[in-house]
Amino acid sequence: MSYQNIVRYLGNDADYLLNHKSQTIDKKLLHTPSPHYLDEVFQGSNRSIQTIRSLAALYGHGRLAHTGFLSILPIDQGIEHTAGASFAKNPIYFDPENIVKLAIEGGCNAVATTFGNLAIVARKYAHKIPFVVKINHNELLTYPTKYEQIMFGAVEDAWNLGAVAVGATIYFGSEGSNRQIIEVAKAFEKAHELGMATILWCYTRNNDFKKDGINYETSADITGQANHLGVTIQADVIKQKMPESNGGFTAIGFSKSAPQMYNQLSSDHPIDLCRYQVANCYMGRIGLINSGGESKGESDLEESVRIAVINKRAGGMGLILGRKAFQRPLDKGIQLLNAVQDVYLAKEIDLA
């Protein structure tokens, strides 16, 4: 997709997003995606040779290979949102092989999905695209519904499947967050020992984070702190929702904050809100990939391009986009994934 088409998909927001000049956190302070990212960031880290090799496999595959950017297809919704609800629009994805095929044909860096999905096709595809095994989930058969991430397998099993990385979710702010932090920290330590990379779905969840009609679970200050906790347990990549507000700490009246967080380190511009998330990932040393969110139908392509532009100009590392791709016909899903990748390949789109 050409730069002109990217501009067209942005519509009335094109100037607002493409010409924004950030006055918050200076882009010179950021560690940004590049072909040399792994050498510049991880060569001096505690990550083993095997883990760095796994990261190189992740960053060296697909249409974004060797750019420093990531495009990952995540399909764990069969557990997280029930298989029927997730795959009703496109039943071919009840068959895990089609999940892997979509990632390959869509030019993704990796496919991220469940133990079972990857296990049933591992020998056929582990050498064709990097595997990311999602090791914990929120199951939806408990009634009344509760939101609790539980382990679905061992890290060693992910290694045996040929995975280059494991992925896990922590619901920061939830009743079970302390247990989840301990479990995931231990799992990530084991993954690094075995030579795999680690990706954290770094989400916040608490009903009390919703106030006066605003859901502060996606506020920049709260998600930024979640990111900072995530990199502290040595996630190699952080997955986070795109920030939609700010001031969650002050509106709800908890935790700690400083006025500069709101009047100097961020603004109400979406690129500046996302940059605050990047800053909390050790100023970009650990890559931030934003999630694509739920499918809304006809507007998915435009919305995905918009999110990609915000993430890239903020200093992020890419998108991890699932439902918008797999809940549509295969060719349309590939088209959407490629459109997002084209944003990261477009040299005209740079840091704000």
N, C-alpha and C positions, 0 to 999 in steps of 0.2 A: 504494500500500500504506500502510495506516495505521500510526501509531506503535505501536499495540497489536499489530499483526501483526509488526512488527520485534521487539518484546519477545518475542513467542511464538517466532519463529525463533531467537532467541538462547538460548532454553531456560534451562538451569541457569546459564548464563554471563551472564544479563541483568543481574543486580545487580553482578556482578564487573566488567563492561565499562561499563555505563551510569552507575554511581555512583562510579567510581574518581576520586579526587582526586590528581592528580600532585604529588609532593613533590620532583621532580627539577628539570627546567628550567622556570622560571616561564612560564606561557602569555603573560604580558604582554610577554615578550621576543620573541615570535614575530610574524612578518608573516603574517597569516592570510588565507585566501581570502575575498573579498567582491566585491560589484559594482564596487568602486573599485580592485581589485587592480592592474590594469594602470597606472592613473594613479599609484598610490602607489609602485610598484616600478620600472616601466620608463620612466616619463616622464623621470626624471633619469639614465637609463643611456646607454650608447653605441649602443643599438639604433636602427636607422634608422626613419624614419617608415613606410616600407614594411613593415619587420619588425613594428613595433607594430600596423600594420593587419592583418597576417597573424595575429598573436596575438589580436587582437580578433575576427577571424573564427572562430578556434578556440574562444574563450571565449564567443562569442555565438550558438552553434548548439545545437540539440537541447533536451531537457527541462531541462538544467542551464544554459541560456543566461543570461548576465549574473548568475550567482551567484558566480563565481570558482572553481567546481568543474569537474572534467572527468570525462567518461565516454567512453573511447575504445575502439573495437573493433579489436584487433590480430589480423590473420590472416596471419602469415608462415610458419606451420608447414608449408606445402607444401614449403618448402625446409628449414627448420630441423629438422623431424621426419619428413620425406618425406610427399608428398601422399597416398599410399595409406594410411599409418598414421594420418594426421590426419583424412582425409575418409571413411574406411571406414564410420564410424558414420552419416554423413550425406552421401552422395555428391553432393548438389546443389551443394556448395561446391567441387567441381572446376571449376564455372563461376563465374568471378570476379564476374559480375553479381549473383549471390546473396549474395556477401560484402557488396557495397555496399548491397544491399537490406536486409540484416539490420541494418546500422548505421543506415540511415535509419529503418526501421520500429521499431527499438529505441530511437530518440530519442537517439542518441549525438552527442557534440560533433564527432566525426571518425571516419574509417575509416583505419587504418594497415595497409598491405599492400605488396606487392612492385611493382617497376617494371612487370612484365608484366601483373599483375592490373589495375592502374589504367590502363595504356596502352590495353588493349583496350576499355575502357568510358569513357575520359576525356571525350570530347565529349558523352556522354549525361549524365554525373553530376558533373563537376567543379564545376558551378554549383549543385548541389543539396545537397552535403555537403562540408565541408573534407577534402581529401586529405592524408595524411601518407605520404610514400614512404619505405619502409625501404630504405636504400641498401647495406647490407652484410649478409652472412649466413654461417652455418656450413653448408656443403653436406655431405651424408652419403653420397656415392658413393666417397669415398676409402677404401681398405682397407689396413691396419687403420684404424679410425675415428680421426680427429683432430678436435680442437675448435679451429677457426681461422676467425675472421671475415675475409671477403674482400669487396672492393667488387664490386658487381654492376652499377654504372652510374655516370654522372656527375651531379653536382648540377644542372647545367644541364638535363639531361633531366627531372628532377623539376620544375623550374620550368616547362618547356615543357608538362608534363602539367597545369599549373594548380594544383600543390600549394601549400598554405599552410605546410607544414613538411616537413623531412626527419627521419627517425629512423635511428639507428645503434646498434650494440652494441659495447661494449668488454668483453673478458674480462680484467678487472684481476687481476693475479697469475698470468696464464698466460704461457707461453713467448713468445707473440707479442704481448704487451700493449704493449710499447714501440712497435712498428710501428703497432698499432691506434690508440694515442693520437695519434701523429703524423698518420696518415691522417684520422682523424675530426676532429681539431682543424682541419686544413686544409679539410675538407669543410664544417664548421660555419662557418668564416670565409667561405667562398664563399657558403653559403646566406644568411648575413646580408647579404652584399654584394648579393645578388639580391632581398633583401626577404622571405626565408622565415624561419620560426621553426625551432628545433632541439630535438629530443627524444632523450635518451640512455638506451638500455637499459644500465644501469650495473651490470653483473653481475661477480661474482668467480668464478674457476674455477681450481682447482689441486688435484690429487689429494692433495697434502700438507696441504691445509686440512681433511682428514678425520682425526680422531684419537679413539681410544677410543670408537668408535661414534657420534661426533657430527660432523655436517657443518658446519664453521664457515664455509662459503661463504655462509651466511645469518646469521652472527652480527652483532649490532648494531655492534660496534666495527669489524669489517672492512668491512661494507657501508657504514657511515657514512663511513669514509675514502674508499671508492670514490665515494660521492656527492660528497665534497669535491673529489676530482679531477675529477669530471664537471662541476661548476659552474665549476671553474677554466678549463676549455676552452670556457666560455660556452654550455653547454646552457641552454635556456630552460625546460625541464621535465626532471625526472629520473624515470626508471622504475626501480624497485628491488623486489626480492623482499621479502616481509614477513619481518622478523627472527624467527628461531626460537630463538636462543640469544644468548650474549654471552661475552666473554672469549677470543675466538679468538686475539688477539695473545699473550696470556699462556700459553694452553694449548699453542700450537704453538711459541712461543718465537721470535718474529720481530718486526720493525718496532719501533715505539716506542709506549708507552702510559703512562698515569698512573693511580694508584689512584682518583682522583676520577671517572674515566670510568665506573667500575663501582659506586662506593659513593655518589656524589652526582649525577652526570649521568644515571644510569639505574638501573633496578631490574629485578627479574625479571618485572614486569608487562608484558604485550605492548604496552600503550599507551605506557609509558615507553621501551621498547626502540625503538618506532617514532618516538617524539619525538626520540630521539637521532639517528635518520636525518634527520629534518626539520631539526634544529639544524645538521647538516653541510651542508645546502643553504642556507647563509647565513641561518640562522634563519627559513627559510620564504620568503625573498625569491624563491628559485627553487622552484617547486612540486614536491612529491613525490607521484607517483602509484605506488601499489603494484600489483604484478601479481597476477592472479587464480589462477595456477597451473593444474595439470592437472585434468582432469575426473575426479571419483571416483564419478559416478553420482548416486544419489538424494540424497546429502548436499550437492550443489553449491550449491543455493539457500541453505541455512542457512550454509554456509561462506562464501559470497560476502557475505552480510549481515554476518557476523561480521567479516570483513576490512575491509569498508567502515566499520563502526563504529569499529574500532581506528584506521584511517587518519584518519578525520575527527576523532576526539577527540584524536589526537596532534598535529593541526595540518596533516595532509596535504591534498592537493588533489583526490584522487579515485582511481579504479581504472582500470586498463587491462586488460580482461578479455576473453579470446578463447575458449579451448577449452571452458570451462564453458558458453559460449553457443552456439557453432556445432556442438558435438558432441551436440546434442539437436534435437528437432523445432523448426521455425521458431517456432511460437507459444510453446513453452517457453523458447526462447532469448530471445525478446523479453520474456517475463515475468521472466526472471532479470535481464536488463539493467535493466528498469524498477524491479525491487526494489532493486537497488543504488543507482540514482539516487534512489529515495525516501528512502534513508538520508541523502543529502546535502540533500534538500529538507526533511527533518524538523527543525523548529525546536526540538524537545524535546532533540535530540542536539547538545551543544555541546562546547567544548574542555574537556579534563580539567584 
